Structures are given as structure tokens and as C-alpha cells.
Amino acid sequence: MMESLVYIALFAPFASSMFSALFGMSPRQTFVGIVASMLLFISFVASATLAYHVYHTGASIHVTMMEWISAGDLTIPFGFIVDQVSVTMMTVVTLVSTVVHIYSIGYMDHDKSFNRFFSYLSAFVFSMMILVMSDNFAGLFIGWEGVGVCSWLLIGFWYHKADVTREENPSISPSWAANEAFIMNRIADLGMLIGLFILYWNVGSLQYDVVFSALPQLSGTILNAAAVALFIGAMGKSAQFPLHTWLTDAMEGPTPVSALIHAATMVTAGVFLVVRANPLFSMTPEISYFIAALGTFVAFFAASMALVNRDLKRIIAFSTLSQLGYMFAAAGLGAYWIALFHLAAHAFFKALLFLGAGNVMHAMHDELDIFKMGGLKKTMKWTYIYMGVASLALAGIPFFAGFFSKDAIIETAFNEGTLVLWAILVVTAGMTAFYSFRQVFLTFEGDERYKAFGIHPHEMYKFVLVAMSPLAILAVIAGFGMGSFEHFVTKLLPEYHMSEHTHHIAWLLGLVVLAFAVSGIILAYKKYAKKLVRDEKVENSFIYKLLANQYYIPNLYEEFISKPYAMISEHMWKDVDMKIVDATVDGIAKLLYKSGDGSRKMQTGNLSNYLNWMAVGGVLLLVVAALSAMLG
């Protein structure tokens, strides 16, 4: 029974993708979206049932479908494991995916490639399920690459849009964004592959249980090398500095893609990898501390850029990047179960934020500049409520989902004595509250600035709003399950306990974080709730421009990597490929052609000429024989 549910959870998204692909070249068919959504819901029900089973029995479910790779000493089965970690990810992925599929029926209503979109979206979910359910690193890597390909397809879904350079339009184009995400992730994936090679070379297997049991026998150098290499892969998938620029540029894809891939699932794969490989990272404290420090830096770094951004989706994307930093901070400090809980809670309210942004974008005829909005709560009451709830959860206001997990992460930093990291995370919490409500107030409160642009907004379809409601409910109540979640996952993950000192002053630490969060909301209210007042002096300042231009990092990449690479490629093509490679190949061809053309004259059909050539050949043979005898 349980094995059947494993296959249903895994292959229902695959069936959804294949079914949608059958109509890929056909005109829009609503039933394609309905069937795809139903199959995803079936996958969710199967995943939830498995979660219930694992929760109550504590037993993992191991399924081996077939032998996949068998070469010499290498044997890798096509196997899956459903345990506390994987089933948590399965439930989150399928729940958010089901909501996003239903949402997409309304959002992609007028898109001519409606059917193809559902095929890509379901294929992504299938790849993600392989990633989280696999019982070995090789299977994880297959899913890892699968979500990368599907992400490329979905970010570049509107590939027909004009391709422009960053200088012409900072928003770039879907094709450019898709290629950037794909290439940047391939760079990181090279590191991950090296990590897998290191593990296999020293352990002789890629099965999780075999690798983790063999780790104590490995030297510290090997452990550190494997941990670094695997984390490089995680950095790319979870968009950690300096491989972070692709995440915000990926907002060029359809909004449902942003909600599913770039908020709730694929970008959390790096965090999942660190949590899954916790036995390795627990044995490499220096690497783990680096992960925590980098995560803390990214949390602050991304939040600072969100403070001044005007693009609704990009603000939420920077927020995602910042929250990923929080997750890595927790995992790096050894609180793996807290990182996993924040991953799950964040998936709900961040997906809700993105879907709400999609509603606004739909109503505003694809306009995303929050300075051109305002007063939308009059016509978009439910979207306003949803985004308000999601923003309260993101800001960590009691007792919404984000309050419990984010406070636990910040408390962990204090508990570990990393006071610098703690202070940065606390300040970042205040910044998060500010930019979250800055976008809410500028979008829904104040003057109706959109009227000046001839825009007539309207609320999203009712069935879409109903589909979003589970995410809104979970954004409110998910945090209350933190204690049960800890009891559930710490049967597999290491337990993490606060010290007596930290435990006794937890209320004070929470008040400090809450004070920063409330201050951020109050500041955003005073500046933006009534009307938009722009301060040109501030907007022309160096710091404002630095943040608005993402610290000029995309420009640096463009100037010092993209352009030199393009220039080198052009010179290689003109000077090496054309003048040397092509010239050599063409020269050999011409030589063979001319020699053939010359030797053709020997074939005259005249017997006397043939006898003459035979005589010449005989003489040459005698000369060669004589020379050989003399030299011998």
C-alpha cells in the first residue's frame, strides 16, 4: 500500500506533464489545466498520506524501482526513500504545486501556449520530486539537473519577447534571464559533481546510508573538500552570493513560475542538500560556520537591495534571497530542523506573496512599478488581504508562520555565541518588515496613481482566490506546528537545544526582534501609506543608487565576464577557427583534391601508358630496396 503511494506521489506529476504535452501544439484547452491540477492534487494527497504514516510510525519507506547503473564496482539503484526530511519536502512541493497549477488556469487564461506551460510546470514538479525522494546522491543530481532544465524552459517561456541588453533595459528579456540562470547553475553544478566524485572515490558508493556511515573513517581534508564542493552546488541552486543575480532576473518568467520555482521549491534545493547531508556538514565545523556567515551576509545583502527596488516581483525575489540566507544561517549553525521548518513555512507565505503579485500584475496590465500603483485595495480587497497576511508572516509578526521560525533562527545565532551574526539578522528582520510593507502600502494604500496611466484594475477570478486560500491559512497557522514538527524530524535530524541562559532570556530576544520588525512597519506606514512623496535628494544619493543598481554587481559581471568572454569568443572564431582550423582543414581538402585531380591523368585507358607507369613504379621499388639495404 505505502509503496504504491510512493509511486503515485512521484509519477502523478509525470503523467500530468505527458498528458499536457499531448496538446502542446493545440489551441488553449481549459481541461488540460484542470486534469493537470487534479493529477497534482492526487500527488499531494499521496504525499500527505505518507507524511501521516511516517509521523505515526516513525518508520521510513524504502522503495527500489530497478537497478539503474551497474558498472564495475559502481551500483546505483533507481531507489527512493520516504523519511521525515523527504516527506516534508514532498508535502510542501505538491501542496504549493497544486495551488500554482489551479492558479495558472486563470493567470495563463489568454496565453496561446497554455497547454505547453502546464507540461513544463508539471515536468518541473516531477524533477523536484525525484530530487527530494531519491535515496542516493546520483538520483538527487538527476532531479537537480531536471529542475534546472525545467527552470530554463519556464523562465524563458515568453522567449518571443524582444531580446535586449542590460544597458538598453535593466529588466532584460526572458531568453537572456533563462540562459543566465542555466549557465550560472551549471557553473555551481560542476562543484557539486566534484563533491560526488570525491565521495564515491573514497567511499565506493553514493547511497546516503552507505556514505554517511563511512564518513567517520575519512580524513578531515577529504571531508572538507567534499563539503565545500557540495556547498558550491547549493550556492548556485539557492542563489547565494556571488551566484545570486540569476534569481531576480528570473522574474521575467510567468508569475506562477516565480511562485513555484523561485519561492517555494527549486531555490530551496540547496538548503535541502545541506540538511540531507547534515552528517557531512556536522563533521566540518569550519565549513558549516562559513555557510552560516555567508547566509547571514546574504540575508542582509538582499534585504538592503529590496529597500529601494520599485519592481513588485523583484522586491519579493530579493526577499526570497534574504530568507534563503536565514535558512543557511540556521543550517550552518547546526539547527538543521529549524532551517527545514523555516523552509516549509516560508514556502507558504512567499508563494502567496508571488501569487498576489501576479493578481496585481494581471489587474495592472503587466505593470510592476509600485510607484505607478496605489489605492488598489478598493478594487482588489482579497488580494490586499492575502498580501497583507503574507507580509505579516514574512515580517515575523506574532503569531504568523514566519514569527516562530525566524525568531528560532535568530535565537540560534545568539545561542551559538555568534553575536555579530545575531545582530545582523536582527537588523535584517527590521529591514524585511520595512520593505515588505513598503510594497503593500505603495500598492494598495494612498493615491490611485494608476489612473494617470489609463489603467482600470480588477480583481482576479474567484476560483483563483479560493485556490490561494490554503496558502493564506497556512501563512497564519503553520507556525503553531513547530513543536510537533521538531518531534517529528528530530527522529532523523540532529536535535538542537538552546542553552539554559538563552532559554531564560528567549522572551527578551524575541522582544528585540519584534521591536525592529514593528519599527520597520511603522516607518513604512509613515512614509508610504498616505501618499507617495519622493525625495530626489535621497534618490540621487550614492547609497540609494548603489542599492538600486544591486551594488553594480550585474554590471561588473557584464563588463568583466560576459563582454570579455564574448570578445574572446569572437576573436577565437575569427582568428583561430576561421584562419587556423578552417584554413588547415580546407588546405588538406584542397591538397587531396588537387592530388586526386593530378593522379586522374594516369587513368588514360592506354595500355602503353600503364606499362610505362608500371616501369616507373618498379624502378622506384628497386631504388627503395637498394637504399634500405645500404642503410641496413
N, C-alpha and C positions, 0 to 999 in steps of 0.2 A: 504493500500500500504506500509506504513512505517513499520507496524507490520510484514508484510511478509518479508521485507528486514532484519528485526532483526533476524527472524528465519533462513533466508538464510545465513546471516553472521555467525551465531552461528553454524548451523548444516552442512554447506558445508564441514568444516574440519572433522566432524564426519563421513560424507558419504565417504570422501576421505580415512579415516582410515579403515573403514569397507570394502570398495572396495579393498584396498591393502591387507587387511588381508585374503581375499578370495584366494589370490595367495601366501600366506605367505610361504607355503611349496613347491611351484613350482620353477622351474629354473627361472633365471632372465628374466623378461618381460619388455621391454622398455615402452610399452604402459601403464604399471602400473604407472610409474613415470610421464608420460605425463598426464594421467587422474587425478592423484593426484594433479599435478601442476595446471591443469585447474580448479579444484574444489576450490583450494586455491585462485586462481585469482578471481573466482566468489565471494568468501567471501570478498576479498579486494574491489571489485567493489561495493558490497553491503555496506561495511563499509564506503567507500569514499562517497557514495551517502547519507548515513545517516549523515556523518560529514557535508556535504554541506547543508543538511536540517536543522540540529541543528544550524549551523553557521548563516544561513539567517533568521531563525525564532526565535532562542533563546529558543525554547521550547524543553523540554525533552520528550523522548518517553518511556512510562512505559508499559511493557507487562507482564501479569501474565499468565503463561502457564497452571498451575494447582496448586491445594493445595498439598503441599509436606509433611509437618509434622503437625499433629494436635493431641496434647496430653495435656489434661487438659487446662491450660491457654496458652500453647505454640502453636502458629500457625505460620508456616513459609511456604509461598507460593514459588513455583518454578518460581520466577519472575526475570525480567531483566530490567535494566534502561539504556537508551542511552542518556547521557548528555555530557557536554563539556569535562569532565575528562575521562569517559569511552570510548567515541568515538575517542578521541585522541589515547588512548591505542589500541583500535580496529584497527584503520587505520595503526598504526606503526607495530603492531603484524602481521597483514595479509600481508602488503607490504613486510616486511622482510621475512616472511614465504614463500611467493610466489617465491621470488628471490632464497631463500635457496633450495626450492623444485626443481626448474629448475636446479640450480647449482648441486644438488645431482645426477641428471640423468647422468651428466658427471663424477662427482667425484667418485661415487659408481659404476661406469660402470663395473668393473671387480669383484665386490663383489658378492659372491654366495647368500647372504641374502638380495639382492637388494630390493625385494618386501616387506620383513618384515621391512626393515628400513623405508620405506615410511609409513607403517602402524603405526609404533611408532611415527614418526615425525608428522604426521597429528593428531594423538591422543593427542600429546602434545599441538598442536595449539588449539584443541577443549577445552582442560582443561584450557588453558590460557584465552580463550575467556569467559568461564564460570566465571573465577576468576575476570576479569575486568568488565563483563557485569552484574553480579548479583546485585540485589537491597538490599541484606542483608548480614550480616556477615557470616551466616551459608553457604549460597551459595558460598561466597568468599572462605570459608575454604574448601569446596568440590573441587573447582578448584585449590586451594592452594595445597591440597594433591595430586590431579590428576597430576599436573605438576611435583610434587616430584617423583611420581611413574614412569612417562614417562622419567624423567631425569635419574632415576636409570637404566631403560631399555636401554637408549641411550648411557649413559656413559659407561655402561658395554656391549655395543653391540658386541664388539670383545672379548667376555668372554673366547673364546678358547685360547687366548694368555696365556703363562705360568704365573702362579701366583708366585710372588716373594715378598720378604720382602723389606722394605725400605733400610735395610743395604746392601742387595745384589744389588739393583738397585734403585737409587733415583727416577726414573720415575715410580716405582711401576707397577701395572697392571690394566687393565680396571675393572676387578671384584673388586679389592681392592678399587679403586677410586670410583666406583659406590656405594659400601657399605659405604664408608666414607661419601660421600655426603648425602646418605639416612639417616644414623644414626645421623649425625650432625644436619640435618634439623629436624629430629624427636625430638631431644632434644629441639630445639628452638620452635617447634610447640606446645610442652607442655605449654610453656609460653603463646603462643597465645590462646590456649584453655582456660587457666585460665582467660585471659583477656575477652574472650567471656562469660565465666561463670559469671564473675564479672558484666559485663554489663547486662546480662539477669536477674541476681538475683536482681539487683537494678532498672532496667527499666521495665522488663517484656516483652521485645521484642528484636529482633535482626535486625529489619528493620532499614536501615540507617536513614530515616527521623524521625522515632519514637525515636531512640536512641539519635540522635543529638539534637532534640528538648527538650529532657528530661535532658540533661547534666547540664543546669544551676541549676536544683533542687538537684543535687548530691553534697556531701561534697567533700572538697579538697582531703581528704585521699583516697576516692573511685576513684576519677578522676586520681590521681597519680598512684594508683595501677593498674587501667585499662590501662593507657598509658604505664607504664613500661612493663606490661605483653604483650601487643600488640607489643611493640617495640622489645621485645626479639624474637618474631616470625619473625619480619622484619630483625633482625640481622642475623638470620640463612639463610633466603632465599636470602638476599643480601650480604651474606658473610662478615659481619662486624666483626672486632676483638672482641673476640677471636675465633669466629666461622667462620674463614676465610680460613682455609687451604684446604678445600674441593674444592674451586673454581679452583685453579691452578692445583690440582691433577686431576680434571675433564677433563683436556686436553687430557687424554688418550682415550677419545671417538673420533669418526669421526669428522673431522673439520667442516662439516656443522652443527653438533650439537653445537659446540663451538660458531659458528656464530649466531645461532638462540637462543639457550637457555642461554649461558653463556656470551652473549654480549648485546643482544637486548631485551630479553623478561623476562625469569624467574627470573634472578638475579635483575631485576628492580622491581619485585613484592613487595619487602619490601618498596621501595620508593613510589610505588603506594599506598600501605596501609597507609603510613603516610600522603600522600597527600589526599587520600579519607577520612581519619579520621581526617582531619585538625580541625574540630570544637573541638574535644577532645584535641588534642595537643596544640591548641591555648589557651586552658584554663589551661594548665600545663606548665608554662614558665620554671620551673626548669628542667623538663624532656626534654623539647624542646632544652634548652641550652646544656644539656648533649648530645643530638643527634647531635647537630651542632659540639660540641667539639670532639666527637668520630669520626664523619665523617671527620673532618679536620685532626685528627690524622691518620686515615686510609688512607686518600689521600696521606699524606707524607710517611707513613709507607710502603705502597705498591709500591710507586714510587721509594723508596730507594732500594727495592729488585730488581726492574726491571733494575736498573742501571748496574748491573753486570751479569744478567742472560744470558745464551747462548742459551736457547731453544726458538725458534721463537714464538711458540704458548703460552708459559708460559709468555714471555715478554708482549704479548698482554693481557693475562689474568690478570697479575699484573696491567696493565693499566686500565682494566675494574674495578678492585677492587678500584683503586685510584679514578676513575671518579665517582663511586658509592659514595665514600666519599664526593666528591664535591656536589652531589645531596642531600645527607643527611645534609650537612652543610647548604645548601640553605633552605631546608625544616625546619630544626631546628631553623633557624633564622626568620622563618615566611614568607619567599619568596616562597610559595608553587608553584606558577605558573612558577617561574624561574626554580625550581627543575624539574617540569614536562617538560618544554621546553628543558632543558639540557638532560633529559631522552630521548626525541624524537630525538633530533639532534645527540646525542651520538649513538643511535641505528643505524643510517645510516652509519656513518663513521667507527664505530667499527665493525659492521658486514662486511663492505667492507674490513677492515684490516684482519679479520679472513679468509674471502674467498680468499683474496690474499695470505695469508699464506698457505691456502690449495693448491693453484696453485703451490706455491714453493715446498711444501711437495710432491705433485704429480710428479713434474718435477725432484725432487732430490731423488726419490725412498724412500720416507718416512724419509729422513734425516732432522733433525730440528736444528742441531747445526749451528748457524750462523757463527762460526769460520771456518766451512768447506765449506762455500759458496763463495760469491764474484763474481763480473762480470756478474751476471745473466741478467743484462739489455740488453745484446746483443741478448739473445735468448728469453727473456720474457719482451718485451717492454711494452705491455699493462698492464701486472701485475705490472710492475715497476711504470707506470703512476698511476694506481689505488691506490697502496700502498703509493705512494708519496702524492697524493691528500688527502687520509685518514689521513696520518701522519701530514700534514699541518693543517687539521681540528682539529686533536687531540691536536696539539701543540698550537692552538689558534692563528694562524697567520691570520691577516686581509686578506680577508673578508670571510673566510671559516666559516662553520657552528659552529665549536667549539669556534670561536673567540667571538661571540655575547653572547652565554650562559655562557661560563666560566668567561668572564670578568664581566658579571652581577652578578655571584655568588661571585666573589672576591670583587666587589664593594659593595655588600650587607654586607659582613663581615666588611668592613670599615664603612659603614653607621650605623651599629649597635654598633659601638664603640668597637668591639672585635678586637683590633689591633693585638693581639697575633695570633688569628686565621687568620686574614688578611695576616700577614707576612708569616705564614706557607703556606698558599695557594699560595702566590706569589712565594715563593721559590719552591714549588711543581710544579708550572707551568714551571719553568725553567728546573727542573729535567725531567718533562714529555717531553719537547721538545728534551732534550738530548737523552733519551733512545729511543724515537720514531725514531729519525734519526740515532742513532747508529745502530739500526736493519736494517734500509733502506740502509745505506751505506755499512754495512758489508755483506748484502745480495746481493745487486745489483751493487755496485761500487768496484773498486780496482781489485786485482788479482783474477784470476779464480781458486781459491783454490780447487774447487770440482774436478778438473781434476786429482789431485793426488789420488783421491779415485775411479777413473774409472767411474764417473757419467756423463751421457750425457743428460743434461736437455732439455726440450722442453716446448713450450707454451701450455696453456690449450686449450680445444676445443673452436672454435669461438662462438658457441651458448652460452657457459658458460660465455665468456667475454661479450657478448651482454646482457645477463641476469644481469650481475653485474653493467651495466652502469647506471640504475636508482639510485643505491646507490651512485655511484660516482657523479652524477649530484646533488643529494640532499646534499651530503657532501660539495658541493660548494655553493649551493644557499639557503639551508634551513634556514640559519641564517637571511636572509633578511625578513623572515616572522614573526620575533619576535614581532613586533608591532601589527600585526593583530592577532597573537596568544594571546597576552596579552589581547586585547579587547575581544577575543572570550572566554577565560577560566575564566576571572575575573567576568563574569556574575554568576559564581558558586563559584569560589575560592576567598579568600580574596585578595583585591588589595594590592599591595606593592609599596610604593613610596619612592624614595630617598629624603633625606633632601636637603634643599637649598644648604648647604655647600658642601655636596657630589656631588650634581648635577653640581655645578660650577667647581669642580676640577676633574670631571669624566675623562676628557681628560688626566690629569696628572696621575691619577691612571692607566688608560689604557696604557700610555707610560711606566710606571714602569713594568707592567706585560709583555708588548711587549719586553722590554729590556731584561728581564730574559729569555723569550722564544727564542729570536733571539740569545742571548749569548749561550744558550744550543745547538742550531743548529750549530752555528759556531764552538763550542768546539767539537761536534761530527764530524763535517766535517774535522777539523784539525787532529783528532786522527784516524779516520777510513775511510775516503773517498778514500784515495790513496792506502793504503795497511794496512794490519793488523800487528801492532807492539805490541807484548805482553811484558808487564813489569812484570817479575817474582817477583820482589821485592814487587810490588803493589799487585799481585795476592796471595802472601804468607802473606800479612799483616793481622792483626786481623780483621780490619773493612771489608776488602774485603771478607774474609771467613765468617764473621758474616752475611753479606748481601747475599752472595752466598748460604748459608745454611738457609736462611729465619729466621735469628735470632735464629736458632736452635729450633724454636717452634715446628715444626713437630717431631723432635727428643724428645723433652720434653713430648709431648703428647704420643709418642710411649713408652717412658721409665716409665712415671708416671701415665698413664691412660690405654693404650692398653695392655701393658705387665702385670701390676698388675691385671687388670681385667681378662686377660686370665689365669693367675696363680690362681686367686681366683676361677674362673670357673672350672679349672681342679681339684682343691682341693675339691670344693663343689661336683663335680661329683664323685670323688674317695672316699672321706671321709663321705660325707653326703648322697648323692644319693645312692651310692653302699652299704656303710656299715650300714647306718641307715634306709633310706627309703626302699631300695630294701630288706634289711635284715628283716625289720619289715613285709613288705608285703609277702615275701617268708615264714617267720616264721608262719604267720597267715594261709597261704595256706597249709603249712605242717601240722599244728595243725589240721586244718579241714580235711585234707586228712587222717591223722592217726586216728582221732576220727571216721571218717566215716568208715575207714577200720576196726577199732575195733568193732564198733557197727554192722557191717555187719555180725559178727559172731552170733548175736542174731537171725538172719533170717535163721534158720536151716530147717524150714518146719516140725519140730517135734512138735506135739500138746502138749506133756508134758512139753517141754522146754518153750513154750509160756505161759502155765499155771503157771510155776514157776516164769517167769519174771513178770506176772501179779500180783502174790502174793507179790513179792518184791516191785513192784510199789505201791500196796495197803498199805503195811506196811509203806513205805516212806511217803505216803499221810497222814496216821494216825499220824505219828511222827510229820510232819509239822503242822497238825491241832492242836495237843496237845501243841506243843511249842507256837503256835500263841495264844492259849487260856491262857497259863500260862503268856506270856508276856503282853497280853491284860489286 
